[in-house]
Amino acid sequence: MKILLLLEHDNNDLKSSNFHTLSASQQWGGEIDALLIGYRCDAVLEKAKKLLPVQRIRVADAPAYEHQLAENTAPLIAEIAKKYDVVLTAATTFGKNILPRVAALLNVAMISDVIKIVSADVFIRPIFAGNALATIKSHDKIKLLTVRTTAFPSAQSDENHTVIVETLTTLIPNDLSEFVDQTLTLSTRPDLADARVVVSGGRAFKSADNFKQLERFADTIGAAVGASRAAVDAGFAPNDYQVGQTGKVVAPELYMAFGISGAIQHVAGMKDSKVIVAINNDPEAPIFQMADYGLVGDLFKILPELQDELSKDAKCD
């Protein structure tokens, strides 16, 4: 089988999701190529060359692909995909934006959020916010899928690995959309999708100023910050903090939920966490049903106490 891995990047660095997707692509045991689309992405290419066991990297480097908009990158991917049996990428905003359009152009089904590859054409994915698992068999000649990165381990890289680099000359202009601007949340904290520890806050914080208490606590323990959709919709936290069915899916070693009731949509994004700690003033909150440790009380009292204790321990060290 021939597998094509669509690389996610920002023209400067490879996203960590690629390593998990690469691990998934090895399940078929076939020949793996990677597709790199962007502009002035030489730094990304150098890092991609170290990905094991990628044999060939096909590079489309042009100003028209700088922002990797679906309107012109999807036709390019669709044309290249005709030479492959499987095309996959991570189930991130990037993958969810581009791959459905590719599927439409190829007239094949797209299988999203795959958590297990059973065989060459059988896959398992969650449905109903993760409350059930669907086993899907695809009869399409070309399999298109996004994979949930938390379900697959990170693949290895090798400084001495060598690959074939093929430069693509196909240039597809974008006459349908225009990139205007983007606003990025810059932070020294760990990336939410890859963090070992995540602390999340809900609507119970009541304001954006109160939510900053959670961010200070996260900085104390070196954690990433997450939020429920209710907190994001209320303006307490930016969109990229959102954990859940319509946000990011995380599976850290420790997940601490402050003032989060445990709605099914939020649980879908964090239920695979190794240890779950819930802090809520409602003893009947659904989050306690899945928490390994629960603490009933006012988060505005508990959070400062945790902060103080951790500060004392830091001083003792």
N, C-alpha and C positions, 0 to 999 in steps of 0.2 A: 504493500500500500504506500501511496505517496501522501504525506501530510504537509499542510502549509500552516505555519504559525504566524498570525498577524501580530506584529510587535507594537506595544503601546509605549509611547515616549513623549517627551516634551521638546524634542530637537536637541536636548542637552544630555539627558540621562534616561536610562531604561527604567521603566516602572517595575517595582518588585513583583507585580502580578504576573509578569512574563515568566518568571522562574517557576511559578506554580502551574501555569498553563503549559509550559514545556514539560513538566513532570506528567501532566495528563496526556500530552501528545505521545509520550513514550509507551502508553498502554497498548497501542496498536502494533508496536514492534516493527514499524516500517521506516521508510526513508523520510527524514524531516528536513524541510526547508523553512526559511523564515522570510517574511516580507517586511521591508522597512520603507515606510512612506513618510516623507517630510521634506525639510529644506535646511541645508547647511547642517546636516545631522551626522557629520563625521565622527563626533565624539560618541554618539550612540552606536554607530557602526563598530567602532573599536571594542566597545563593551559587548556587543552582540556576537562578535567573532569568538568570544570565549565560552559561548553557550554550548554545553554538551547535551545531546550528540548532533546538533545541527550541522548539516553537511553543506548547505548552500544558503547564502543570503542574497535575496533579490532586492535591489535598492532603486527606489524611485525618488530622486532628489531634485526638486524643482520648486520655484516660488509658488506655483499654483497649489502645491500640497503642503504649504507651510503650516496651516492650521488643521490639516487633516479633516476637512469638512466632508460629510457623507456624500454630498451632491456630486463630487467628482472623484473622490477616492473609491466609492462603492463600485462605479463602472470599471475602474482599473482592477480592483480586486476580483470582480466577477469575470473579467476576461482572463486573468491569470489563473483563477480557480478551476477553469475548465480542464487544466492539466493535472488536477489533483483529485484524490478520493475523499479527503477530509480537509476542511478549513476551520480553524478554531482560534478563539481569543478569549480573554477573560470576560466574565460577566460584570464588567464595570460600566460606567457611563459611556466610555469610549466604545466598548464592544456592543452595547445595547443600541447605540446610535447608528453604527455603520452596518453591522451584519444583517439586520432585517432587510435593509435595502438591497444588499447583495443577494439575499435569498429570493427576493422578488424578481430581480433581474435574471436570475438563473432558473426561476420557476421551480424552486425546491422549498421544502419546509425548513424552518430554522428551529433547532432544539436549544432552548435557553436554560441556564442555571444547572447544568449537568453536575451531579455530585459523584457519579460512579459510571465507569465505562465497563459494561458487562462483557461485551464482545464487539466485533467490528461494526455491528449495526444495531446494537441494543444498549440503551442508556437509561439511567435513573435520574429523575429530577423531582424536586419538591413541588407540590401544588397546594392550594388552599392555605397559603401563608405558612407552609411547612408542616401542616397537620397530617398530610398524606404524601406518599411517594408514588410517582407514576413511573412505570416501566414502559419505555417507548422503543419500538422497532422501526427503523427507517429503511424504506425501500428505494430512496433516492440514490441516484448514481453518485452524486456529490453530497457528502454529509457536512452541514454547516451547524456549528454549535458554539455556545459560550459556556465556559466552565466556572463553577463557583470556586474561587481560589482557596477558600478555607478547607475545602474537601480534599485537596491534593498537597503533598509536601513540596518544599522548594527544591528545584533541581540544582545541580552543581554547575560551576563554571571552572574552566581550566585555562590558565594563562598561556599554556603551550598548545592549546587546541587550534587547529587550522581549518579554515573553511574556504569554499569557493565564493567569491563575490561577483555577482552579475549586475551590471548597471542597466536599468530599464530606460529606454528612450521614449516610451509612450507617454504623451502629455495630453491629459484631458482637462480642458478649461472648465471653470465653474461659472456658468451663466445664470444659475438659479439662486444663489445665496451669496452673501458678502459678510466677511468677518468684520465686526465693528470694534469690539472691546472685550476684555475679560478682567475680572477682579479676583485675585487670588488671596487666600488667607495665609499669610506667611507666619510660620511658627517653628520654634526650635524643638517642639515636642515630637515624640515618635509619630509616625504615620498611623492613622486610625486603623487602617486595614491590616497592619502588620505588628501593632504594638503588643507586648506581652501583658501589659496591664492597661485597662480602659476604665475610666470613671465617667459615668453618664448622669445627666440631670434631666428632670422632667418639669412639668408645668408648676410643680409645687414651689419652685424657686421664686415665682411671682414677678420677677423683673430681671432685666439684663444685668443690672448692677449686682443683684444677689447672685446671679450665675457666675460672676467673677470669683466668688468664694470657691466654687468648684474648680475653676481653672488654677487658682493658687494652690489648692490641695493637690491637683494633678502634677503641678510643677515640683511639689515637695517630694512626691514618690516616683517621679519620672514616668508618669502615665500619659496616655493620649486622652483627649476629651471627646465624649460623645453626647448625644442629646436625643430625646424622644421627638417625634414629629410635632407633638403639642408644644414643646418648648421652642422648636424652630419656627413653627407657624406664629407663635406669640412674639417672635423677635428676640428671644433671650439668647439664641445662638445662631451662627451662620448655617447655611444649608449643608455645607460639607461636614458638619458635625453629626448629621442625622444618621441614626442607626435604626434599621428596621426593614420592612418589606419594600418601602419606597425610598430607602436610604442605603446605607452600607451594611454589608454582612461581615461580622467580626467573630473571631473565635480565639480570644486571648486566654492566657493562663488564669487571669483574674479579671472578673468583670464586676464592677461595683455600681449599683443602680441607686441613685439618690432621688427620692421623690418621684419615682416612676411606678405607675400602677401595675403595669404588666399587660397592656393590651396585646392582643394576638399579633398585630402588625409589628409591634416593637420586638416581641419575643422571637419572631421569625428571623430577626437580624442578629440575635446574640445567644440563642439557646445552645449553641455548640461550644460555648465557653467552658473551660475546664472547671473553674470554681466561680460560682455566682454569689455575690453578697448583695442583699437588698436592705435598704434603709427607707422606711416609710411609716408615717404616723397612723396609717389604717391597717390594723391587724388582719383585715379581710382582703387586703389587696392581692390580686391574682399572682403578682410577682413572687410572693412568698411560697407559692406552690411548687415553684421550680428552683428556688434559691437553695444553695447549700448552707448558707448562713443568713439569718434574718435578724434585723434589729428594729423594733417598733419604737418610734419616738420622733421628736421634732428635729428635722434635719438641720435647722438653724442652731440647735444646741449641740447636736452630735458632731456635725462637721467641724466646728471650731475646736471641740475637745479632741477629735482625731488629729487635727492640725497641731495642736499644742503637744500632744504626746509624741508625735513624730518629730517635732522640733526638738524636744527634750532628748530623744534617742540620738538624734543627729549630733547634738552638743556633746553627749556622753562619748560618742564614737570619736 
